[in-house]
Amino acid sequence: MTDTSRRESGSGRPAAGGGFAVVEMFTSQGCNSCPPAEELLSEIDRDARERAERVYALGFHVDYWDHLGWADPYGDRAHTLRQEAYARAFGSGGLYTPQMVVNGTVEFVGSDRRAASSAITSALGEAAATSLALSVRDADGSTGDGRRVMVDYQAGRLPEGAVLNVAVVQRGLENDVPRGENAGRRLRQDGVVRAFTSAKLVRGDGRVELAVPPDLDPRHASVVGYVQNDADKTIVGAAAVEVPA
């Protein structure tokens, strides 16, 4: 990854005012109900890019389907723990895939197009409570398998108990699935979370560091940041930075 100037949707200004939608989907290549939801997430991502809308698609691959014989290459226990935190906040008491969560406040089955459209439209119609701007660069001495990136941020008014979530997401990933419920299928996925970290915010500016996988293609990768109230999970601000090749 190379150094970029601070920008949000092509602008150097912090994102503020207009609405945004952070679309988190909990999914797995081991779940045969997930491919339709993956297709929907890809459509959401593509439409947002074409319309220059502040909609950020993130696919969190969980690990609890791995026992069926196919270990999702993008699965991570940390993603399962994040979904568990949402389950506690929503009072649902259980996990399922595919699950879509918009702005940390509404959840539904990830393949439900009507619910997704309604939630995203509603989110875009609400003003962001917190501005956020990001810039990204390679960390000093970061090479090869040891690549790390530094993400600088500037945030506006912070809610009590605010955390900054930062994800590196990749588009256009494809792989064959030889085992499990999707055995014999070739899956294409966008918005796949390849690296993720959360940091408590005590001030409006700072820096976080992430380790990125060596096979990440920066030509199809973005850094998405979003400010969240850790108590009720409401997301109050978001921004993204495209990562040039």
N, C-alpha and C positions, 0 to 999 in steps of 0.2 A: 504494500500500500504506500502511496506517495502522499506528500503533504498537500493539503487543500486549504483554501481560504474558508473562513466561516460563512456558511450560507444555509438557508432553509428554503426549499422549493425554488432554488436558483437565485435567492436574494441574500445579501450580506446582513440583513436586518433580523433581529430576533423575531421568531414567530409569535404573534400576539393577535388578540382581537377575534379573528374568525374562528369558526369551529374546526374540530379535527376529530378523527376517529382512529384509535389504536385498536386494531383487530387481532386479538391473540387467539390462536387455535391450538388446542391440544389434540394431538393426532399420533398415529403410529402406522408404519408400513405393515405391521402384523395384524391390522384390523381391516376386515373386508368392507366395513361401512365407511372407511375413511377416504378412499379415492374420490368419490363424488364431492366430498367436502374440500379435498385438496384442489379439485378443479374449480370450485367456487372461490377459494382463496386466491387462486391464480387470476381469476376473472376480476376479483376485487382489486388486486394489485395492478393489473393491466389497465383497467378502467380509470383508476386513480391517476396513473401516469399520463394517460391520454388526455384526461380532463384537468390535469394539474391541480387535483384536489389533495388536501392534507389527510389522506387515508393511508395508514401504515399497517401492512400485513405481516404478521409474525407467526410462523409455524413452529410450535414447541413440540418436538417429538418425545413422547414419554417412553418409559422402559418396561411398563408392566405387561406388555404383550409379548415380550421377548421369550417367555417360557413356552410359547407355541412352536418354537423351532427356528424362528428368524429373528436375530438381533438387529433391530433397526439401526443402520449405520449412523443415524443422526439422533438416536435416542440418548437421553441423559437423565440420570436420577434427579438432578436438580430441577429439571422440567416437571417431573412428577411431583416434587415437593412444592413447586409453584402452583400447580393445579390443586394440590391438597390445601394450600393456603386460601385459594379462592373458594373451595368447598366449605371451609370453615366460615369464611366471610358471608357466603350465601346461605349458610345453614342447611346445605343439601345433604351433608354427611356421606357422600359417595362420589366416586370418580367414574367418568365414562368418556369414550371417544366415539366420534369427533365432537368436541365441545368448543364453541366459539364464545369469546368474552369480548365485549366492546366497551372501551373506556373504563374497564374494571367494575362496571355497574350493572350490566345486563348479560345473561348467559342463555344459550339455547343450543340445540343440536346443530353442529357445524355445517350440515348440508341443507339447512333450512334457508332457502333463498329469500323468501318473504321476510322472515325474521331478521336476516342480515341486512337487507335493504332498508327496512324500517329503522333498525338500530343505528345504522350508519347515517341515514338521512337526519335522524333526530340529533345525533352527535354533531354533525356538521352545522346544524342550526343553532347550536349553543356556543357562545363566546368562550374562548379559552380563558381560564382564570389565571394562568401563569405563562409568561413568555419563556421561550427557551431557544438558545442558539448553540450550535455545535461546530467544532472543527476537529479534524483528525490528522494524525501523522504517525509515521513509524517511530517506535520508541528507540532511543539511542542503543546501538549495539544489537538491534533486532535483525536477525538473518535466519534464513532457512527454517528448520524445524523450531527454532527458538523465536520466531517472529512474534512480536508484541506491538500493539498499537496504543497510542495515547489519544484520548478524547478529552478536549477542553470544552467546558460548558459555561454558559452564562444563563442564569435563570432569574425570573422576576419574583414576585411575591410567593412565598412558600407556605404551604399549609403546615400545621403542627404535625410532627412525625413524618415529614416528607422524605421520600427516598427517590433517588434517580436510578432508573433502570436503563441500561445501555446494551443493545443487542447488535451483533453483526449478522445480517441476513443475506442469503444468497438466492439468486433466481436461476431457473433453468437447469436444475439438477435432475438427472435421470439415472435409474439403475434397475437391474433385473432383480426380482424377488423369487428365489428358488424354493422357499419353504414357507410354512405358516399359511394363514387364511388367504393371502394374496399370491400363493405359489403359482409360478408360470407367467406372472404379469410383469410388464415393464412400467414403472411409475415415473411420472414427471412431476416435479414439485417446485413451487416458487415460495419465496419468503421464508426459507428454512433457516431457523436460528442456528448459527454455527458457533457463536460465542455469546456469553451473556454474563452480566454482573449487575449487582445492585449496591448502592452506597447511600448511607444516610446523609441527608443534606442539612448542614448547620449554617451554611452561607450560600449566597447566590452564584458563586463562581468557584471553579476548581478544575480538577482533572481526575480522570479515572483511567485505568490501564486494563487492557484485555489481551489474553493470549488467543491467537487465531490459528486454526488448523493449517498445516502446510499446503493442503490441496485447495485452499480457498482461491477462487478466481476473482480478483479484484474488479475485473471488467463487469461483473454481474453481481456486485456486492454493494450493500449500503450499511451505514451505521444509523440506527434508530435509537433515539433517546426519549424517555418520557418520565415526567414527574408524577409520583403517585402518593396518595395519602396511605400510609402503611396500616392505619387502623381500619378504615372502611373500604380500602382498595380503589377509591375513586382516582382516576387519572385526570390531572388538571392542566397538563401542558405537554406538548410533544414536538419533536422536530426530527429531521433526517438529513443526512449528508450522503450524497452519492460518492462512491469511491472510484476515482479514475484509474485506468490501467497504468 
